[in-house]
């Protein structure tokens, strides 16, 4: 488990992370979201002891990262795929990591096979594509078979098959009871991958909730109705508005808000209108996220996220 209490980071007069308090629980994939400059990467760096908090604290299974005797065996992390010696081969890079933390050499071959890099184990890491670099970084995170895993934009540079593979990997790691903390800008992927979301904006916590609960609480569900006769669509709209609905028409489609789908269906039946579509539409994670973070988007901050 990762726990943050009042975690704050300031650079001069700029507050990048502002009093974050939340927990990342085991057995779940927790998505970490926020606009550029929100403080996500800074938060992850402070979790791993790569940056010093101005206030507050962050613990991994009750300990500071600096106090873990064999950190790679307890926490696996991918923050920057290219943070390695470019002249060293993929295999030698992982071997050096393994020996620094008392991890058996055989584990190197295992994780290279897991990420599909066995055939390029002898190739210099500096020649890797972005996607291959991401896979190598994931191999490094898995190397010590840790209970806690952190990934910052793990699907960056991967093709669709690679993205799906990462999704399945995250889910399987969580299913094993591990703590999985993933930062990403891909809302559609987070909706498929994450169980819970932590969302920040301008360094402050905006939401901490299960995915479905967050979407339901930050967006409106609508009912879409399509009919073949335009005049009937107008008549239906008037009746639904009289029942308290808010509506909008887009060509041959009527979107109905603030009424459940069964009430809309009953009204269609009462009016004797023939329909081509009557369906409930739930907002996507992206729509709910954009609604929540609209006032937190910040560009040109001059400070890295």
Number of C-alpha atoms within 10 A of each C-alpha: 18 22 19 19 15 17 23 25 24 14 10 6 6 11 17 24 29 21 20 22 17 17 17 23 19 21 19 23 27 29 28 25 25 28 22 19 24 25 26 25 20 23 25 24 15 18 24 22 15 13 13 16 20 16 14 15 19 26 18 22 16 10 12 15 20 13 11 14 10 15 16 25 20 17 23 25 24 24 21 15 20 17 11 17 13 14 13 17 20 28 21 18 20 26 20 14 17 21 11 12 14 12 19 12 15 10 17 27 17 14 24 24 14 15 20 14 19 16 9 15 20 13 16 17 23 16 13 18 13 15 18 20 23 25 27 28 26 25 26 25 24 27 27 24 18 17 23 27 27 23 23 20 19 24 23 17 16 19 11 10 9 19 17 16 15 19 19 13 15 23 20 15 20 23 15 12 14 22 27 28 28 25 23 18 18 14 18 11 17 24 18 14 22 22 18 23 25 23 23 25 26 23 26 21 18 16 18 20 15 15 21 14 12 19 22 15 12 17 18 14 20 21 22 20 24 20 19 14 12 13 10 17 21 13 13 20 21 13 15 21 15 10 14 11 17 15 18 12 15 8 9 13 18 22 21 24 20 16 18 14 20 13 12 24 15 11 16 22 12 9 12 10 16 13 16 11 14 19 15 17 14 14 15 16 23 17 15 18 20 17 12 21 18 11 10 19 14 13 9 8 12 8 12 13 19
